Amino acid sequence: MLKVSLQKNIPIFFINRESLSFILKETLNNSIDILKGSKRGVIAIKACLSTKKSIPKSISSLHQRGIHITIQDNGPGISARHKDKIWELGFSKKPGGTGLGLFGVSFIVEQLGGVCFENGLPTRGAIFNIFLPLKEEL
């Protein structure tokens, strides 16, 4: 099951369509792959205007306003020792995985001035967070 929740009145923001597509596709693919064969798999996508409360304190001082996208699943989650590694080039726990997907997500998000992190609980599912700052002007 896929649940999508978009906050009303999200301001218009400009991002390259291919970049946004890659970010969402690669992040979603991780949840889809882990839930294959599950009859009770759920993926929830949320997008909202971020506040300091919606992102960790360690980055909230860097970013005041932005779009906060979360992709959450009810799979087995990501172990504490792998949380930082999932964004590294070449890291994958998937059979046949290349370790390019989430690395690419992280690279693009950082190029856009944003951050990404995972804060799900092991055995309770993954929660991928993508924060893209709003720019006052182009």
N, CA, C and O atoms as a MOPAC input file, in Angstrom:
PM7 MOZYME 1SCF
protein

 N      0.84100 1    -1.16500 1     0.00000 1
 C      0.00000 1     0.00000 1     0.00000 1
 C      0.89100 1     1.23500 1     0.00000 1
 O      1.93100 1     1.26900 1     0.65800 1
 N      0.46800 1     2.23800 1    -0.74300 1
 C      1.19900 1     3.49500 1    -0.81000 1
 C      0.29500 1     4.60600 1    -0.29700 1
 O     -0.82800 1     4.77000 1    -0.77300 1
 N      0.78400 1     5.36500 1     0.67200 1
 C      0.05100 1     6.51100 1     1.21100 1
 C      0.83700 1     7.76300 1     0.86700 1
 O      2.05300 1     7.81500 1     1.05200 1
 N      0.13700 1     8.76900 1     0.36700 1
 C      0.78700 1    10.02900 1     0.01800 1
 C      0.07800 1    11.15200 1     0.75000 1
 O     -1.14900 1    11.24800 1     0.72900 1
 N      0.86100 1    11.99900 1     1.39500 1
 C      0.32100 1    13.13500 1     2.14200 1
 C      1.13300 1    14.37700 1     1.79500 1
 O      2.33000 1    14.44900 1     2.07000 1
 N      0.46900 1    15.34500 1     1.19200 1
 C      1.12800 1    16.58600 1     0.81700 1
 C      0.46700 1    17.73400 1     1.56300 1
 O     -0.75100 1    17.90300 1     1.50100 1
 N      1.25700 1    18.50700 1     2.25600 1
 C      0.74100 1    19.66300 1     2.97600 1
 C      0.20300 1    20.67600 1     1.97500 1
 O      0.80900 1    20.91600 1     0.93000 1
 N     -0.92400 1    21.25800 1     2.30000 1
 C     -1.45900 1    22.32200 1     1.45900 1
 C     -0.57300 1    23.55000 1     1.60400 1
 O      0.09800 1    23.73600 1     2.61900 1
 N     -0.58500 1    24.36200 1     0.59700 1
 C      0.13200 1    25.63700 1     0.60500 1
 C      1.65300 1    25.50200 1     0.68200 1
 O      2.32300 1    26.38700 1     1.21400 1
 N      2.20100 1    24.41300 1     0.16100 1
 C      3.65900 1    24.33600 1     0.04000 1
 C      4.04600 1    25.36100 1    -1.02000 1
 O      3.49200 1    25.35600 1    -2.11900 1
 N      4.98200 1    26.23000 1    -0.70000 1
 C      5.34700 1    27.24800 1    -1.68600 1
 C      5.96800 1    26.61300 1    -2.93100 1
 O      6.54500 1    25.52600 1    -2.88200 1
 N      5.83000 1    27.31800 1    -4.02600 1
 C      6.44900 1    26.84700 1    -5.26500 1
 C      7.95900 1    26.90800 1    -5.08100 1
 O      8.50600 1    27.91200 1    -4.62500 1
 N      8.61800 1    25.82100 1    -5.44300 1
 C     10.07200 1    25.83500 1    -5.40500 1
 C     10.57900 1    25.22300 1    -6.69200 1
 O      9.91100 1    24.39300 1    -7.30800 1
 N     11.74300 1    25.63400 1    -7.08200 1
 C     12.28100 1    25.22900 1    -8.37000 1
 C     13.38300 1    24.20200 1    -8.16900 1
 O     14.32900 1    24.39900 1    -7.40700 1
 N     13.22000 1    23.09700 1    -8.88800 1
 C     14.21200 1    22.02900 1    -8.86000 1
 C     14.16700 1    21.35000 1   -10.21900 1
 O     13.10100 1    21.21700 1   -10.82000 1
 N     15.29000 1    20.93500 1   -10.68400 1
 C     15.36800 1    20.20300 1   -11.93400 1
 C     14.50900 1    18.94200 1   -11.83300 1
 O     14.64000 1    18.17400 1   -10.88000 1
 N     13.64100 1    18.73300 1   -12.80500 1
 C     12.71800 1    17.59100 1   -12.78600 1
 C     13.46600 1    16.26000 1   -12.69000 1
 O     13.03700 1    15.36300 1   -11.96400 1
 N     14.56500 1    16.12500 1   -13.40700 1
 C     15.32500 1    14.87500 1   -13.37200 1
 C     15.92900 1    14.64000 1   -11.99200 1
 O     15.98300 1    13.50400 1   -11.52300 1
 N     16.38100 1    15.70500 1   -11.34400 1
 C     16.95500 1    15.56400 1   -10.00200 1
 C     15.89600 1    15.10200 1    -9.01000 1
 O     16.12600 1    14.16500 1    -8.24600 1
 N     14.73600 1    15.75600 1    -9.01900 1
 C     13.66900 1    15.36600 1    -8.10200 1
 C     13.20200 1    13.94600 1    -8.39200 1
 O     12.96100 1    13.16900 1    -7.46900 1
 N     13.07500 1    13.60800 1    -9.65900 1
 C     12.65900 1    12.25700 1   -10.03800 1
 C     13.65500 1    11.21600 1    -9.52800 1
 O     13.25300 1    10.18500 1    -8.98900 1
 N     14.93900 1    11.48100 1    -9.69300 1
 C     15.96900 1    10.55200 1    -9.22300 1
 C     15.89700 1    10.38900 1    -7.70400 1
 O     15.92900 1     9.27000 1    -7.19200 1
 N     15.80000 1    11.50700 1    -6.99300 1
 C     15.74500 1    11.47900 1    -5.52700 1
 C     14.58400 1    10.60600 1    -5.05500 1
 O     14.76000 1     9.73200 1    -4.20600 1
 N     13.40300 1    10.85000 1    -5.61000 1
 C     12.21800 1    10.09400 1    -5.17800 1
 C     12.28000 1     8.63700 1    -5.62200 1
 O     11.97600 1     7.73600 1    -4.84000 1
 N     12.67000 1     8.40300 1    -6.86500 1
 C     12.71100 1     7.03500 1    -7.39600 1
 C     13.68400 1     6.16000 1    -6.62400 1
 O     13.33400 1     5.04900 1    -6.22600 1
 N     14.88400 1     6.63900 1    -6.40900 1
 C     15.88900 1     5.82500 1    -5.72800 1
 C     15.53800 1     5.57500 1    -4.26400 1
 O     15.76800 1     4.48400 1    -3.74200 1
 N     14.98400 1     6.58100 1    -3.61200 1
 C     14.59800 1     6.40100 1    -2.21500 1
 C     13.41600 1     5.43700 1    -2.11700 1
 O     13.40800 1     4.54000 1    -1.27400 1
 N     12.42600 1     5.62500 1    -2.97700 1
 C     11.27700 1     4.71700 1    -2.99800 1
 C     11.68000 1     3.29100 1    -3.33300 1
 O     11.15400 1     2.34200 1    -2.75200 1
 N     12.61600 1     3.13400 1    -4.27300 1
 C     13.05200 1     1.78800 1    -4.66000 1
 C     13.60900 1     1.00900 1    -3.47800 1
 O     13.43400 1    -0.20800 1    -3.41100 1
 N     14.27400 1     1.68000 1    -2.54600 1
 C     14.78400 1     0.98200 1    -1.36700 1
 C     13.64000 1     0.40700 1    -0.54200 1
 O     13.70900 1    -0.73400 1    -0.08500 1
 N     12.60300 1     1.18600 1    -0.35700 1
 C     11.44900 1     0.69600 1     0.40000 1
 C     10.71700 1    -0.39500 1    -0.36300 1
 O     10.32800 1    -1.40400 1     0.22400 1
 N     10.52700 1    -0.20600 1    -1.65600 1
 C      9.83200 1    -1.20700 1    -2.47200 1
 C     10.58700 1    -2.53100 1    -2.44300 1
 O      9.98100 1    -3.58600 1    -2.25000 1
 N     11.90300 1    -2.48500 1    -2.63100 1
 C     12.70800 1    -3.71100 1    -2.66700 1
 C     12.63700 1    -4.47000 1    -1.34600 1
 O     12.54700 1    -5.69700 1    -1.34400 1
 N     12.67700 1    -3.75500 1    -0.22300 1
 C     12.68600 1    -4.43800 1     1.06900 1
 C     11.32400 1    -5.04600 1     1.39100 1
 O     11.22900 1    -5.98900 1     2.17700 1
 N     10.27400 1    -4.50600 1     0.78400 1
 C      8.91900 1    -4.99200 1     1.06900 1
 C      8.41200 1    -6.01600 1     0.06000 1
 O      7.29200 1    -6.50900 1     0.19200 1
 N      9.22800 1    -6.34300 1    -0.95300 1
 C      8.78900 1    -7.32600 1    -1.94900 1
 C      8.37100 1    -8.61700 1    -1.27000 1
 O      9.09000 1    -9.15000 1    -0.42400 1
 N      7.21200 1    -9.10900 1    -1.64500 1
 C      6.71200 1   -10.35500 1    -1.08200 1
 C      5.91600 1   -10.16800 1     0.19900 1
 O      5.29300 1   -11.11800 1     0.67300 1
 N      5.91900 1    -8.98500 1     0.76400 1
 C      5.15600 1    -8.72300 1     1.98800 1
 C      3.72500 1    -8.36000 1     1.62600 1
 O      3.49100 1    -7.49500 1     0.78100 1
 N      2.77900 1    -9.01500 1     2.26000 1
 C      1.37200 1    -8.70500 1     2.01100 1
 C      0.90400 1    -7.52900 1     2.85400 1
 O     -0.18200 1    -6.99400 1     2.63300 1
 N      1.71500 1    -7.13000 1     3.81100 1
 C      1.34400 1    -6.02600 1     4.70100 1
 C      2.26900 1    -4.83100 1     4.57800 1
 O      2.31400 1    -3.98200 1     5.46800 1
 N      3.00200 1    -4.76200 1     3.49000 1
 C      3.93500 1    -3.66400 1     3.30200 1
 C      3.22900 1    -2.33500 1     3.07700 1
 O      2.26000 1    -2.25000 1     2.32200 1
 N      3.72400 1    -1.31300 1     3.73500 1
 C      3.16900 1     0.03300 1     3.60100 1
 C      4.32000 1     1.02100 1     3.40600 1
 O      5.32400 1     0.97600 1     4.11600 1
 N      4.15300 1     1.89900 1     2.44100 1
 C      5.09300 1     2.99200 1     2.21500 1
 C      4.29800 1     4.28200 1     2.31000 1
 O      3.24900 1     4.42200 1     1.68100 1
 N      4.79600 1     5.21600 1     3.09200 1
 C      4.14400 1     6.51800 1     3.23900 1
 C      5.09300 1     7.60700 1     2.77100 1
 O      6.24800 1     7.66400 1     3.19500 1
 N      4.60000 1     8.46700 1     1.90000 1
 C      5.36700 1     9.60700 1     1.42200 1
 C      4.68100 1    10.86100 1     1.93700 1
 O      3.47200 1    11.03300 1     1.77800 1
 N      5.46000 1    11.73100 1     2.55300 1
 C      4.92500 1    12.99000 1     3.06400 1
 C      5.81000 1    14.13100 1     2.59900 1
 O      7.03200 1    13.99500 1     2.52900 1
 N      5.19500 1    15.23900 1     2.28700 1
 C      5.94300 1    16.44200 1     1.94500 1
 C      5.28300 1    17.61700 1     2.65000 1
 O      4.06500 1    17.78800 1     2.60100 1
 N      6.10200 1    18.41400 1     3.29900 1
 C      5.58000 1    19.57800 1     4.01800 1
 C      6.62500 1    20.66900 1     4.06300 1
 O      7.80400 1    20.43900 1     3.79300 1
 N      6.17500 1    21.85600 1     4.40900 1
 C      7.09200 1    22.94400 1     4.66700 1
 C      7.75800 1    22.62700 1     5.98600 1
 O      7.07900 1    22.37200 1     6.98000 1
 N      9.07400 1    22.63900 1     6.00800 1
 C      9.78000 1    22.23700 1     7.21800 1
 C      9.78900 1    23.34700 1     8.25200 1
 O      9.72100 1    24.53700 1     7.94700 1
 N      9.87400 1    22.89500 1     9.47300 1
 C     10.05800 1    23.80300 1    10.60100 1
 C     11.25400 1    23.28000 1    11.37000 1
 O     11.73600 1    22.18000 1    11.10200 1
 N     11.72800 1    24.05000 1    12.30900 1
 C     12.86600 1    23.59000 1    13.11200 1
 C     12.52200 1    22.30800 1    13.86100 1
 O     13.41300 1    21.52000 1    14.17800 1
 N     11.23000 1    22.08900 1    14.15000 1
 C     10.83000 1    20.88300 1    14.87800 1
 C     10.87200 1    19.63300 1    14.00600 1
 O     10.98700 1    18.52400 1    14.52600 1
 N     10.78200 1    19.79500 1    12.69600 1
 C     10.69300 1    18.62600 1    11.82800 1
 C     12.04600 1    18.09000 1    11.37300 1
 O     12.10900 1    17.04700 1    10.72200 1
 N     13.12800 1    18.78800 1    11.70600 1
 C     14.45100 1    18.30300 1    11.33400 1
 C     15.35500 1    18.30900 1    12.56100 1
 O     15.12400 1    19.08200 1    13.49000 1
 N     16.37600 1    17.46300 1    12.58000 1
 C     17.25300 1    17.37500 1    13.75400 1
 C     17.90200 1    18.71100 1    14.10400 1
 O     18.16600 1    19.53600 1    13.23000 1
 N     18.15100 1    18.90700 1    15.38700 1
 C     18.77100 1    20.15000 1    15.86200 1
 C     20.11400 1    20.39900 1    15.20200 1
 O     20.50000 1    21.54800 1    14.98300 1
 N     20.82800 1    19.32600 1    14.88600 1
 C     22.16300 1    19.48000 1    14.30300 1
 C     22.13200 1    20.18500 1    12.95100 1
 O     23.13400 1    20.77700 1    12.54900 1
 N     21.01300 1    20.13500 1    12.24600 1
 C     20.94200 1    20.83100 1    10.95800 1
 C     19.93300 1    21.95800 1    10.95200 1
 O     19.92900 1    22.76300 1    10.02100 1
 N     19.07100 1    22.04500 1    11.96300 1
 C     18.04000 1    23.08800 1    11.95100 1
 C     18.64700 1    24.48400 1    12.00900 1
 O     18.04600 1    25.43600 1    11.51200 1
 N     19.82400 1    24.62000 1    12.60500 1
 C     20.45100 1    25.93800 1    12.65700 1
 C     20.97900 1    26.35500 1    11.28300 1
 O     21.16600 1    27.54200 1    11.01500 1
 N     21.21300 1    25.37400 1    10.42400 1
 C     21.72900 1    25.67200 1     9.09100 1
 C     20.61900 1    26.06500 1     8.12500 1
 O     20.84400 1    26.82700 1     7.18500 1
 N     19.42400 1    25.54200 1     8.36100 1
 C     18.31700 1    25.72200 1     7.42500 1
 C     17.08100 1    26.20300 1     8.16900 1
 O     16.61900 1    25.55200 1     9.10600 1
 N     16.55900 1    27.31900 1     7.75700 1
 C     15.37500 1    27.86400 1     8.40400 1
 C     14.09300 1    27.37000 1     7.74400 1
 O     13.17800 1    26.91800 1     8.43200 1
 N     14.01900 1    27.45100 1     6.42800 1
 C     12.81500 1    27.05700 1     5.69800 1
 C     13.18200 1    26.13000 1     4.55800 1
 O     14.21700 1    26.28700 1     3.91000 1
 N     12.32700 1    25.17900 1     4.33400 1
 C     12.56400 1    24.28100 1     3.22000 1
 C     11.44000 1    23.28200 1     3.07800 1
 O     10.46200 1    23.30300 1     3.82500 1
 N     11.59800 1    22.42000 1     2.12000 1
 C     10.64500 1    21.33500 1     1.89600 1
 C     11.22100 1    20.08800 1     2.55700 1
 O     12.36800 1    19.71500 1     2.31000 1
 N     10.42200 1    19.45400 1     3.39200 1
 C     10.83700 1    18.23800 1     4.08900 1
 C     10.01800 1    17.08300 1     3.50600 1
 O      8.79300 1    17.05200 1     3.62900 1
 N     10.70700 1    16.14600 1     2.87800 1
 C     10.07700 1    14.96200 1     2.28900 1
 C     10.49000 1    13.76100 1     3.11400 1
 O     11.67600 1    13.56800 1     3.38600 1
 N      9.51700 1    12.94700 1     3.51600 1
 C      9.84700 1    11.69200 1     4.19100 1
 C      9.25800 1    10.53600 1     3.40100 1
 O      8.14700 1    10.61400 1     2.87800 1
 N     10.02700 1     9.47100 1     3.33000 1
 C      9.56900 1     8.21800 1     2.74500 1
 C      9.80100 1     7.16500 1     3.81800 1
 O     10.93300 1     6.86300 1     4.19500 1
 N      8.68700 1     6.61800 1     4.29700 1
 C      8.72300 1     5.69300 1     5.43500 1
 C      8.11900 1     4.36100 1     5.01700 1
 O      7.13000 1     4.31300 1     4.28600 1
 N      8.73100 1     3.27800 1     5.49300 1
 C      8.17400 1     1.95500 1     5.23100 1
 C      8.08100 1     1.16700 1     6.52800 1
 O      8.64900 1     1.55300 1     7.55000 1
 N      7.36600 1     0.07300 1     6.47200 1
 C      7.23100 1    -0.77800 1     7.65600 1
 C      8.02200 1    -2.07100 1     7.50200 1
 O      7.60900 1    -3.12900 1     7.97700 1
 N      9.15400 1    -1.96900 1     6.83700 1
 C     10.04800 1    -3.11100 1     6.67700 1
 C     10.88400 1    -3.33200 1     7.92400 1
 O     10.53600 1    -2.83900 1     8.99700 1
 N     11.98700 1    -4.06800 1     7.79900 1
 C     12.80600 1    -4.40200 1     8.95800 1
 C     13.64600 1    -3.25300 1     9.50600 1
 O     14.23800 1    -3.38500 1    10.57800 1
 N     13.70800 1    -2.14100 1     8.80000 1
 C     14.49500 1    -1.00900 1     9.28200 1
 C     15.97000 1    -1.14800 1     8.93000 1
 O     16.39600 1    -2.12900 1     8.32100 1
 N     16.72300 1    -0.15300 1     9.32500 1
 C     18.15500 1    -0.11300 1     9.03700 1
 C     18.89500 1    -0.14000 1    10.36600 1
 O     18.60300 1     0.64100 1    11.27200 1
 N     19.84600 1    -1.04000 1    10.46800 1
 C     20.57700 1    -1.17300 1    11.73100 1
 C     21.36300 1     0.10100 1    12.02700 1
 O     21.75600 1     0.83200 1    11.11700 1
 N     21.58200 1     0.35100 1    13.31000 1
 C     22.29100 1     1.56200 1    13.74400 1
 C     23.67200 1     1.65700 1    13.09400 1
 O     24.11800 1     2.75400 1    12.75500 1
 N     24.34500 1     0.53900 1    12.92000 1
 C     25.70100 1     0.59400 1    12.35800 1
 C     25.71600 1     0.91200 1    10.85900 1
 O     26.76500 1     1.24500 1    10.30800 1
 N     24.55500 1     0.80900 1    10.19700 1
 C     24.49800 1     1.09100 1     8.76000 1
 C     23.86900 1     2.44300 1     8.43200 1
 O     23.90200 1     2.85900 1     7.27500 1
 N     23.30400 1     3.13200 1     9.40500 1
 C     22.57800 1     4.37800 1     9.13300 1
 C     23.40200 1     5.41100 1     8.37400 1
 O     22.89400 1     6.02700 1     7.43700 1
 N     24.64200 1     5.61000 1     8.75100 1
 C     25.47800 1     6.58000 1     8.04600 1
 C     26.06300 1     5.99500 1     6.76200 1
 O     26.32500 1     6.73000 1     5.80900 1
 N     26.26600 1     4.69100 1     6.73100 1
 C     26.89100 1     4.05500 1     5.57400 1
 C     25.97800 1     4.00800 1     4.35400 1
 O     26.46800 1     3.95400 1     3.22600 1
 N     24.65400 1     4.02700 1     4.55700 1
 C     23.73500 1     3.87000 1     3.42400 1
 C     23.90300 1     4.96300 1     2.37600 1
 O     23.51700 1     4.77400 1     1.22300 1
 N     24.47000 1     6.10100 1     2.76000 1
 C     24.65800 1     7.22000 1     1.83100 1
 C     26.02500 1     7.18300 1     1.14100 1
 O     26.31700 1     8.03600 1     0.30400 1
 N     26.85800 1     6.20500 1     1.48600 1
 C     28.21100 1     6.12900 1     0.93200 1
 C     28.23900 1     5.41000 1    -0.41200 1
 O     27.46900 1     4.48200 1    -0.65800 1
 N     29.13900 1     5.85800 1    -1.26600 1
 C     29.32800 1     5.23700 1    -2.57400 1
 C     29.73200 1     3.77600 1    -2.40000 1
 O     30.67600 1     3.46400 1    -1.67300 1
 N     29.01300 1     2.89300 1    -3.07100 1
 C     29.34800 1     1.47300 1    -3.06400 1
 C     28.73700 1     0.66000 1    -1.94000 1
 O     28.86500 1    -0.56500 1    -1.94200 1
 N     28.06700 1     1.30000 1    -0.96600 1
 C     27.49500 1     0.53300 1     0.14000 1
 C     26.11600 1     0.02300 1    -0.24700 1
 O     25.25000 1     0.78900 1    -0.67000 1
 N     25.92800 1    -1.28100 1    -0.09700 1
 C     24.62700 1    -1.89200 1    -0.35300 1
 C     24.51000 1    -3.18800 1     0.42600 1
 O     25.47800 1    -3.94000 1     0.54500 1
 N     23.33600 1    -3.44700 1     0.95000 1
 C     23.04700 1    -4.72700 1     1.60600 1
 C     22.15100 1    -5.58700 1     0.71900 1
 O     21.82100 1    -6.71900 1     1.07500 1
 N     21.75600 1    -5.04600 1    -0.44300 1
 C     20.88600 1    -5.77600 1    -1.36200 1
 C     21.71400 1    -6.74200 1    -2.20800 1
 O     22.79700 1    -6.38700 1    -2.67500 1
 N     21.21500 1    -7.95000 1    -2.40600 1
 C     21.90000 1    -8.85200 1    -3.33600 1
 C     21.95600 1    -8.21000 1    -4.72300 1
 O     20.92200 1    -7.83500 1    -5.27800 1
 N     23.12500 1    -8.08800 1    -5.26500 1
 C     23.28600 1    -7.47400 1    -6.58100 1
 C     23.23400 1    -5.95800 1    -6.56700 1
 O     23.26300 1    -5.33000 1    -7.62500 1
 N     23.15700 1    -5.35800 1    -5.38400 1
 C     23.09700 1    -3.89000 1    -5.28700 1
 C     24.42800 1    -3.25500 1    -5.65700 1
 O     25.48800 1    -3.84600 1    -5.44800 1
 N     24.36800 1    -2.04700 1    -6.20700 1
 C     25.58100 1    -1.36000 1    -6.63800 1
 C     26.05300 1    -0.31500 1    -5.63300 1
 O     27.21200 1     0.09900 1    -5.66400 1
 N     25.16600 1     0.10900 1    -4.74800 1
 C     25.53700 1     1.16200 1    -3.81100 1
 C     25.59100 1     2.53400 1    -4.45100 1
 O     26.26400 1     3.43400 1    -3.94800 1
 N     24.88000 1     2.69800 1    -5.56900 1
 C     24.86200 1     3.98700 1    -6.25000 1
 C     23.60400 1     4.80400 1    -5.93900 1
 O     23.64400 1     6.03300 1    -5.98800 1
 N     22.49600 1     4.14000 1    -5.62300 1
 C     21.20800 1     4.81300 1    -5.46600 1
 C     21.17300 1     5.87600 1    -4.38400 1
 O     20.99900 1     7.05700 1    -4.68600 1
 N     21.33400 1     5.48300 1    -3.13500 1
 C     21.25900 1     6.46100 1    -2.04700 1
 C     22.46900 1     7.39900 1    -2.04400 1
 O     22.37400 1     8.54100 1    -1.59500 1
 N     23.59500 1     6.91600 1    -2.54400 1
 C     24.74100 1     7.81400 1    -2.71200 1
 C     24.36600 1     8.94200 1    -3.67900 1
 O     24.64700 1    10.11300 1    -3.42000 1
 N     23.73100 1     8.57600 1    -4.79000 1
 C     23.29700 1     9.57500 1    -5.76600 1
 C     22.28400 1    10.54000 1    -5.17900 1
 O     22.33100 1    11.73800 1    -5.45400 1
 N     21.37100 1    10.02300 1    -4.37300 1
 C     20.38600 1    10.86500 1    -3.70200 1
 C     21.10800 1    11.88700 1    -2.82700 1
 O     20.84000 1    13.08600 1    -2.90900 1
 N     22.01800 1    11.40600 1    -1.99600 1
 C     22.76200 1    12.27500 1    -1.09200 1
 C     23.55400 1    13.32700 1    -1.86500 1
 O     23.58000 1    14.49600 1    -1.48100 1
 N     24.19100 1    12.91300 1    -2.94200 1
 C     25.00200 1    13.83100 1    -3.74200 1
 C     24.13900 1    14.95300 1    -4.31300 1
 O     24.49400 1    16.12700 1    -4.20800 1
 N     23.00300 1    14.59000 1    -4.92100 1
 C     22.12500 1    15.60100 1    -5.52500 1
 C     21.55100 1    16.52600 1    -4.46200 1
 O     21.54300 1    17.74500 1    -4.63800 1
 N     21.07300 1    15.95800 1    -3.36300 1
 C     20.48800 1    16.76700 1    -2.29600 1
 C     21.52300 1    17.76300 1    -1.75800 1
 O     21.20300 1    18.93100 1    -1.53500 1
 N     22.74100 1    17.31200 1    -1.55400 1
 C     23.79200 1    18.21300 1    -1.06300 1
 C     24.13400 1    19.29000 1    -2.08200 1
 O     24.39700 1    20.43300 1    -1.70800 1
 N     24.13400 1    18.93600 1    -3.37800 1
 C     24.38900 1    19.93700 1    -4.41600 1
 C     23.31300 1    21.02100 1    -4.41900 1
 O     23.57000 1    22.16200 1    -4.80300 1
 N     22.11100 1    20.65500 1    -3.99000 1
 C     21.00000 1    21.60800 1    -3.91900 1
 C     20.98700 1    22.37500 1    -2.59800 1
 O     20.09100 1    23.18200 1    -2.34900 1
 N     21.98900 1    22.11600 1    -1.75000 1
 C     22.08100 1    22.80900 1    -0.47100 1
 C     21.27800 1    22.15100 1     0.64100 1
 O     21.08800 1    22.73300 1     1.70900 1
 N     20.81100 1    20.94600 1     0.38900 1
 C     19.99100 1    20.24000 1     1.37800 1
 C     20.73900 1    19.15900 1     2.11600 1
 O     21.95800 1    19.02700 1     2.00100 1
 N     19.99100 1    18.39200 1     2.87100 1
 C     20.54400 1    17.26600 1     3.62300 1
 C     19.57000 1    16.09700 1     3.55400 1
 O     18.37000 1    16.27500 1     3.34400 1
 N     20.11500 1    14.89600 1     3.73700 1
 C     19.26400 1    13.71600 1     3.85800 1
 C     19.79100 1    12.87700 1     5.01200 1
 O     20.99000 1    12.85600 1     5.29400 1
 N     18.87900 1    12.19300 1     5.66500 1
 C     19.23900 1    11.34900 1     6.79900 1
 C     18.16000 1    10.29800 1     6.97700 1
 O     17.06000 1    10.42600 1     6.44000 1
 N     18.47900 1     9.26700 1     7.72700 1
 C     17.53800 1     8.19100 1     8.00300 1
 C     17.38400 1     8.11700 1     9.51000 1
 O     18.37900 1     8.06400 1    10.23400 1
 N     16.15100 1     8.11200 1     9.99000 1
 C     15.94700 1     8.07700 1    11.43600 1
 C     14.86200 1     7.09600 1    11.88900 1
 O     14.20100 1     7.31800 1    12.90300 1
 N     14.68500 1     6.02400 1    11.13800 1
 C     13.77200 1     4.97700 1    11.58000 1
 C     14.41400 1     4.14900 1    12.68800 1
 O     15.60800 1     4.27300 1    12.96200 1
 N     13.61600 1     3.31700 1    13.30800 1
 C     14.11900 1     2.43100 1    14.35600 1
 C     14.33100 1     1.03600 1    13.78600 1
 O     13.46400 1     0.52200 1    13.08000 1
 N     15.48300 1     0.40900 1    14.08500 1
 C     15.69100 1    -0.96000 1    13.61400 1
 C     14.51600 1    -1.83900 1    14.02600 1
 O     14.02900 1    -1.75100 1    15.15300 1
 N     14.08100 1    -2.65900 1    13.13600 1
 C     12.93000 1    -3.57200 1    13.25000 1
 C     11.58600 1    -2.85600 1    13.15100 1
 O     10.54200 1    -3.50600 1    13.20300 1
 N     11.59100 1    -1.54600 1    13.01100 1
 C     10.32800 1    -0.80200 1    12.91100 1
 C     10.16400 1    -0.09600 1    11.56700 1
 O      9.18600 1     0.62400 1    11.36800 1
 N     11.08800 1    -0.28800 1    10.66100 1
 C     10.98400 1     0.35000 1     9.36200 1
 C     11.95600 1     1.50000 1     9.19300 1
 O     12.48600 1     2.04900 1    10.15900 1
 N     12.16900 1     1.84200 1     7.94900 1
 C     13.07200 1     2.94500 1     7.60300 1
 C     12.26700 1     4.22800 1     7.43700 1
 O     11.10900 1     4.20300 1     7.01800 1
 N     12.89900 1     5.34500 1     7.77200 1
 C     12.32800 1     6.66200 1     7.51200 1
 C     13.42500 1     7.49100 1     6.85100 1
 O     14.35000 1     7.96400 1     7.51200 1
 N     13.30600 1     7.65700 1     5.54900 1
 C     14.26500 1     8.46700 1     4.79700 1
 C     13.75800 1     9.90600 1     4.79200 1
 O     12.60900 1    10.16300 1     4.43100 1
 N     14.60600 1    10.83000 1     5.18800 1
 C     14.26900 1    12.24700 1     5.24900 1
 C     15.10500 1    13.01700 1     4.24300 1
 O     16.32300 1    12.85100 1     4.16500 1
 N     14.43500 1    13.85600 1     3.48000 1
 C     15.11100 1    14.68900 1     2.50700 1
 C     14.67100 1    16.12400 1     2.77100 1
 O     13.47900 1    16.43300 1     2.75900 1
 N     15.63100 1    16.98200 1     3.00700 1
 C     15.35000 1    18.38300 1     3.25500 1
 C     15.96200 1    19.21800 1     2.13300 1
 O     17.16700 1    19.16300 1     1.88700 1
 N     15.11100 1    19.99100 1     1.45600 1
 C     15.56900 1    20.87300 1     0.38800 1
 C     15.25400 1    22.30600 1     0.77700 1
 O     14.08400 1    22.65300 1     0.94600 1
 N     16.27100 1    23.14800 1     0.92300 1
 C     16.01900 1    24.51600 1     1.37300 1
 C     15.29000 1    25.33800 1     0.31700 1
 O     15.45700 1    25.13300 1    -0.88500 1
 N     14.48900 1    26.26100 1     0.79500 1
 C     13.83400 1    27.21600 1    -0.09600 1
 C     14.75400 1    28.40000 1    -0.28500 1
 O     15.31400 1    28.92900 1     0.67500 1
 N     14.89900 1    28.79700 1    -1.49300 1
 C     15.70900 1    29.96600 1    -1.79100 1
 C     14.77000 1    31.14600 1    -1.97300 1
 O     13.70500 1    31.02000 1    -2.57700 1
 N     15.16900 1    32.28200 1    -1.45000 1
 C     14.32300 1    33.47800 1    -1.54400 1
 C     14.13700 1    33.92000 1    -2.98900 1
 O     13.04300 1    34.31600 1    -3.39000 1
 N     15.20600 1    33.85000 1    -3.76300 1
 C     15.14400 1    34.23800 1    -5.17500 1
 C     15.98600 1    33.28800 1    -5.98900 1
 O     16.90200 1    32.64700 1    -5.47300 1
 N     15.66800 1    33.20200 1    -7.27100 1
 C     16.47400 1    32.39700 1    -8.17500 1
 C     17.66600 1    33.17300 1    -8.65500 1
 O     18.46800 1    32.65400 1    -9.43100 1

